[in-house]
C-alpha cells in the first residue's frame, strides 16, 4: 500500500518541514501553563506520598502509624487525579486561546508581507503620489479578536497586553488608511506620515505578540520574521523621514529602537533558523537591515561610533 499523503503528519513534517505539536511536552514546557504544571506536579507528588504512607501503614512498617482506610486512600487519590485532569483541561483552553490569536495575527502579517503594503506605501510617499484607500468591505478582518476577546482572560497578563496593543494599533492603522486625503498637500503628507507610523507600531506589536503567544520555536521564528517583513520597511522609512525632526517625539521613539533592531538582526544572522522555509524568510530580513546601514549611515549608529 502506498504512502497516505493526505495525513496531517506527512503534510506538516515531510512537506512543510514542521514537527507536529507534542501536547504533553507543550504542557510541561510552555510559559502559558507554568502554574498549571506546578499544580499538576504537586498533586502527583502528594498522591505518591500518600499512597506510600498508606501502604507502609497497612504493612505496619511505620510504628504507631495506624492503618489508613482504603476508602480514604481512594478518595484522596481520586481528588488528586481530578486536579491533574483539571490542570490539563485548563491548559488546553489556554493553548486554544493562544493559538487562535496567534493564527489571526500571523495571517495578517503574512498578507501584508506578500502584498508589500508598507513598502508600497513608502514608495508612494516618496514619489509624492496619493495612495489609494482600501476598498470598502464588509469583511471583518479581526473576527477572532472581536468575537473571542473574552477568551484572553485565561492567558498571562503580559500576553494579554501584547495582543491588545497589536489590535489597538492595527485598528488605528486601518482607520488612517480609510481616512479621506486632505486637500492641502502639506496636511496630506502629514496624514501619510502618521499612517506609516501607526503601521510600524502595528507590526512591531504584532512581532511582540506572536513571540509571547507561540511556544514552538520554528513556528515562532516564522511568525516573527513574517511580521518583520512589514515592520522593517516602515522603520527604515520613518528613520529617514524623521531623523531631521529632533523635536518630534516620534523620532525619539524610532531612534530608541535602533540598538534593539541591530542586536536582533545580529542574532538572526548568527543563529539562522534550521527549518528551510523559515531560513528563506530570515535571509531577506537580514539583507534589508544590512542594505539600510550600507546605503545611508544611520544617525544613531554614527553617534554610537
C-alpha positions in Angstrom: 0.0 0.0 0.0 1.3 3.4 -1.0 2.0 6.4 1.3 -1.1 8.2 2.5 0.0 11.7 1.5 -3.2 13.2 3.0 -2.1 12.5 6.6 -1.6 15.7 8.6 1.7 14.4 9.9 3.0 13.9 6.4 1.9 17.3 5.3 3.4 19.0 8.3 6.6 17.1 8.8 7.7 15.9 5.3 6.2 18.7 3.2 6.1 21.8 5.3 9.1 20.7 7.4 7.3 21.1 10.7 7.2 18.7 13.5 3.7 18.0 14.8 3.0 19.6 18.2 3.5 17.3 21.2 0.8 18.4 23.5 2.2 16.7 26.6 5.6 18.2 26.1 4.0 21.6 25.4 2.0 21.3 28.7 5.3 20.6 30.6 7.4 23.4 29.0 5.0 26.2 27.9 5.1 29.5 29.7 1.3 29.7 29.3 0.9 26.7 31.7 3.8 27.0 34.1 1.4 27.5 37.1 -0.8 24.6 36.0 2.2 22.4 35.5 3.4 23.2 39.1 -0.1 22.4 40.4 -0.1 19.1 38.5 3.3 18.1 39.7 2.4 19.0 43.3 -0.8 16.8 43.1 1.2 13.9 41.7 3.8 14.2 44.4 1.2 14.3 47.1 -0.6 11.3 45.6 2.6 9.3 45.6 3.5 10.3 49.1 0.0 9.5 50.4 0.0 6.1 48.7 3.4 5.2 50.1 2.4 6.2 53.6 -0.8 4.3 53.3 1.0 1.1 52.1 3.6 1.4 54.9 0.8 2.0 57.4 -1.0 -1.1 56.2 2.1 -3.2 56.5 2.7 -1.8 59.9 6.2 -0.7 58.9 5.8 2.7 60.5 5.4 2.4 64.2 2.2 3.8 65.6 1.2 5.0 62.2 -2.2 3.4 62.3 -4.0 1.9 59.3 -5.4 4.3 56.8 -8.7 3.2 55.5 -9.0 2.1 51.9 -11.9 4.5 51.3 -9.8 7.5 52.5 -6.9 6.5 50.2 -9.2 6.0 47.2 -10.9 9.4 47.9 -7.6 11.2 48.1 -6.1 9.6 45.0 -9.3 10.4 43.1 -9.2 14.0 44.2 -5.6 14.4 43.1 -6.3 12.8 39.8 -9.1 15.2 39.4 -6.7 18.1 40.0 -4.4 16.7 37.3 -7.3 16.3 34.8 -8.5 19.8 35.5 -4.9 21.2 35.0 -4.6 19.5 31.6 -8.1 20.7 30.5 -7.3 24.3 31.7 -4.0 24.1 29.8 -5.8 23.1 26.6 -8.1 26.1 27.0 -5.1 28.4 27.3 -3.4 26.8 24.3 -6.6 27.2 22.3 -6.8 30.9 23.1 -3.2 31.5 22.3 -3.2 29.6 19.1 -6.4 31.3 18.0 -5.0 34.8 18.3 -1.6 33.8 17.0 -3.3 32.4 13.9 -5.1 35.6 13.1 -2.2 37.9 13.9 0.2 35.7 11.9 -2.2 35.6 8.9 -2.5 39.4 8.9 1.3 39.7 8.9 1.8 37.2 6.1 -0.9 39.0 4.0 0.9 42.3 4.5 4.3 40.9 3.7 3.1 39.3 0.4 1.3 42.5 -0.7 4.3 44.6 0.4 1.8 47.1 1.9 4.4 49.1 3.9 7.0 49.2 1.1 4.4 50.3 -1.4 3.1 53.0 0.9 6.6 54.3 1.5 7.3 54.3 -2.3 4.1 56.3 -3.0 5.0 58.8 -0.3 8.5 59.4 -1.7 7.0 59.8 -5.2 4.5 62.4 -4.0 1.6 60.2 -5.0 -1.6 59.7 -3.1 -2.0 56.1 -2.0 -5.4 54.6 -2.9 -7.6 54.0 0.0 -8.7 50.4 0.8 -12.0 49.4 -0.8 -15.0 49.4 1.4 -15.6 45.9 2.5 -18.0 44.2 4.8 -15.3 41.6 5.8 -14.3 41.5 9.4 -10.5 41.1 9.3 -10.3 41.0 13.1 -13.1 38.4 13.6 -11.1 36.3 16.2 -10.5 39.3 18.4 -13.9 40.9 18.0 -15.7 37.6 18.8 -13.3 36.0 21.3 -11.7 38.8 23.2 -13.1 37.4 26.4 -11.1 34.2 25.9 -7.9 36.1 26.5 -8.7 36.3 30.2 -7.2 32.8 30.7 -3.8 34.0 29.4 -1.0 35.7 31.3 -1.2 39.4 31.8 1.9 40.2 29.7 0.5 38.1 26.8 -2.9 39.9 27.0 -1.2 43.3 27.0 0.9 42.4 23.9 -2.1 41.1 22.0 -4.3 44.1 22.9 -1.6 46.5 21.8 -1.5 44.9 18.4 -5.2 45.1 17.8 -5.3 48.7 19.1 -2.5 49.7 16.7 -3.7 47.8 13.7 -7.2 49.3 14.0 -5.8 52.8 14.2 -3.7 52.0 11.1 -6.8 50.7 9.3 -8.7 53.9 10.2 -5.8 56.0 8.9 -5.9 54.1 5.6 -9.6 54.8 5.2 -9.4 58.5 6.1 -10.0 60.8 3.2 -6.9 62.5 1.9 -6.7 66.2 2.8 -6.8 68.8 0.0 -3.8 70.7 1.3 -0.6 68.8 0.1 1.3 69.5 3.4 -1.6 68.2 5.5 -1.9 65.2 3.2 1.8 64.4 3.7 1.4 64.6 7.4 -1.5 62.2 7.2 0.6 59.8 5.2 3.5 60.0 7.7 1.1 59.4 10.6 -0.3 56.4 8.7 3.2 54.9 8.3 3.9 55.5 11.9 0.8 53.6 13.1 1.5 50.9 10.6 5.0 50.5 12.1 3.6 50.3 15.6 1.1 47.7 14.5 3.6 45.3 13.0 6.1 45.9 15.8 3.4 45.0 18.4 2.5 42.0 16.1 6.1 40.7 16.4 6.0 41.0 20.2 2.5 39.5 20.5 3.5 36.5 18.3 6.7 35.9 20.4 4.5 35.8 23.5 1.8 33.6 22.1 3.7 30.9 20.2 5.6 28.1 22.0 7.1 26.1 19.1 10.4 27.6 18.1 10.1 27.1 14.3 6.6 28.4 14.2 7.5 31.4 16.3 10.5 32.2 14.2 8.4 32.1 11.0 5.7 34.3 12.5 8.2 36.9 13.8 10.1 37.1 10.5 6.8 37.5 8.7 5.9 40.5 10.9 9.4 41.9 10.3 8.9 41.8 6.6 6.5 44.7 7.0 7.9 46.2 10.2 11.4 46.9 8.9 10.4 48.8 5.7 8.2 51.0 7.9 11.0 51.5 10.3 13.5 52.4 7.6 11.1 54.9 6.1 10.3 56.6 9.4 14.0 56.7 10.3 14.9 58.6 7.1 11.9 60.9 7.2 12.1 61.8 10.9 15.9 62.0 11.5 15.9 65.7 10.9 13.0 66.4 13.2 14.7 66.2 16.5 11.8 68.0 18.2 9.3 65.3 17.0 8.5 62.7 19.7 8.1 60.1 17.0 11.8 60.5 16.1 12.9 59.8 19.6 10.7 56.7 19.7 12.1 55.5 16.4 15.8 56.2 17.3 15.5 54.4 20.6 14.7 51.2 18.8 17.9 51.2 16.7 20.2 49.3 19.0 17.5 46.7 19.7 17.0 46.1 16.0 20.7 45.8 15.4 21.1 43.2 18.1 18.1 41.3 16.9 19.3 41.2 13.3 22.8 40.1 14.5 21.3 37.2 16.5 19.2 36.2 13.5 22.3 36.2 11.3 24.5 34.4 13.8 21.8 31.8 14.7 19.9 31.2 11.4 16.7 29.1 11.6 17.1 25.4 11.0 13.9 24.9 9.0 14.4 25.6 5.3 11.2 27.7 4.8 12.0 29.8 7.9 15.6 30.3 6.7 14.2 31.6 3.4 12.4 34.4 5.4 15.5 35.2 7.5 17.8 35.9 4.6 15.8 38.9 3.2 15.2 40.3 6.6 18.9 40.3 7.4 19.7 41.7 3.9 17.2 44.5 4.3 18.9 45.7 7.5 22.4 45.5 6.0 21.3 47.5 3.0 19.8 50.1 5.3 23.0 50.5 7.2 25.1 50.4 4.0 23.1 52.9 1.8 22.5 55.5 4.5 24.6 55.6 7.7 22.0 55.8 10.5 22.4 58.8 12.7 22.2 56.7 15.8 25.0 54.4 14.5 27.2 57.4 13.8 26.6 58.8 17.2 27.4 55.5 18.8 30.7 55.3 16.9 
